[in-house]
Amino acid sequence: MKEDIKEHYDAYPYPARDPQDEHHRLITGSPSNPLEIDHHVFGGHRDWSKPLRVLVAGGGSGDGLIQVAQSLTTAKRAYDITYIDLSVSTRKIAEERAEIRGLKNITFVTDSLLNASDYGLFDYIDCCGVLHHLPDPQAGFDALSKALAPDGGMGFMVYAPYGRSGVYPLQEAFGDLTAGMTPQDRLEFGKTVFQKIPQNHEFKRNTLVGDHQDGDAGFYDLLLHSQDISCTVKDVVRYLEHSGLVLQNFTQPAMYSLDGILPQGFKRSKNIGHVDEMQLTEKLRGNMKTHVGYAMKAGARVKLDPTEPAGIPHFIGEDPQKAAAFILQKGGLPVAINGQKIGIGISPQAAKLLALVDGLSNVGALQKKSGLGPDDFNAAWQKLSDLLCSYGLMLYSGLNEH
Ligand SMILES: C[S@@+](CC[C@H](N)C(=O)[O-])C[C@H]1O[C@@H](n2cnc3c(N)ncnc32)[C@H](O)[C@@H]1O
């Protein structure tokens, strides 16, 4: 099986990237934005005077690697990154991207992430879009847990089944029909047959998936993958717990809450715990293609206190002043998650607090600028912060505090 994966990614490195694009854009996202790492893994209070030891496990063509290395370089923070991937041609793309940007302190390794702990102990492990491609995902979780420092954390993305409806029957059928073919012949076969698949096939009705339209690497990765085991919330939690890790949080916890879905006043059974709730929400929403989150060693979970005066909040996405002006006009913010448009109601008082956020001022300074007394400020701030954090729109970090 392992050979198949190596053959696949050597032929079609994923995601397809032209290193020359590094001259004019930086790809950012979750996991592994350093603000997000600080927020979820270090409670927003990482001591950035210490170098961050990072493992990028299954680093592919380098999106996560470049994001971490470039963001820390820009913030003038020290780091030491080990990149591991099975595929040599994919690694070359990542190396060229790093070289074009002049990024230092990266060690590139061609190996299996199952050997991660041979390369040391890491404060942070990025593993995005990889663990579901292992023959035994649990072995991957176990190997990364072994390579994680006691107070470190892992940012992960794994595929989720319901938002990928229609993908798996096609992968299975293509797999049976193309056994023994070269990757190039598989691709040609797959693309030819795909045209004959009826428009009302579950896959073609699924508006959430689109990688097959993004060139050969995307088509191959989505529909011709030979090893793709998607995970429900309960699978994720089980894999983590078995490997001695614990879920710190998903990056958009609001998407895993039954609030807003169940009728007002509905009395839930007391037997429905937090994981059950997240699993039920995944089933009811049906639109999650991935689970993106952060995990820690069992017992090392951090709790972030948004009213802690030294915490530095960042508003993610756009200019907080513009967002505040929009809220004052419209009464809230629109967000689009998993193809669903959601309106988040925010009060005028909260909008005025949001307008004070600049990514440099700490909560104590914001309280002073707000003109509110500590108790009134804390109550209003906590409500706003909890809401924005639950959509991944607010993160706490002193990354830029020099
Ligand atoms: C879907 S790509 C994701 C790449 C990258 N993490 C990203 O998010 O853009 C999966 C990558 O995992 C690598 N991979 C798969 N199994 C692996 C293993 N056991 N050890 C190391 N790399 C592996 C593949 O070679 C491929 O480059």
The ligand as a Gaussian input file, in Angstrom:
#p B3LYP/6-31G(d) Opt

LIG

0 1
 C       -2.859000      15.256000       0.587000
 S       -1.163000      15.564000       0.717000
 C       -1.149000      16.838000       1.934000
 C        0.076000      17.685000       1.868000
 C        0.169000      18.824000       2.846000
 N        0.176000      18.386000       4.227000
 C       -0.894000      19.844000       2.612000
 O       -1.820000      19.937000       3.451000
 O       -0.879000      20.550000       1.609000
 C       -0.603000      14.138000       1.588000
 C        0.915000      14.039000       1.686000
 O        1.222000      13.074000       2.685000
 C        2.312000      12.310000       2.258000
 N        2.266000      11.035000       2.976000
 C        1.354000      10.050000       2.910000
 N        1.642000       9.056000       3.770000
 C        2.773000       9.426000       4.403000
 C        3.581000       8.843000       5.413000
 N        3.301000       7.660000       5.934000
 N        4.666000       9.522000       5.831000
 C        4.996000      10.721000       5.303000
 N        4.278000      11.319000       4.336000
 C        3.176000      10.691000       3.897000
 C        2.135000      12.187000       0.760000
 O        3.335000      11.859000       0.105000
 C        1.598000      13.581000       0.411000
 O        2.615000      14.457000       0.044000

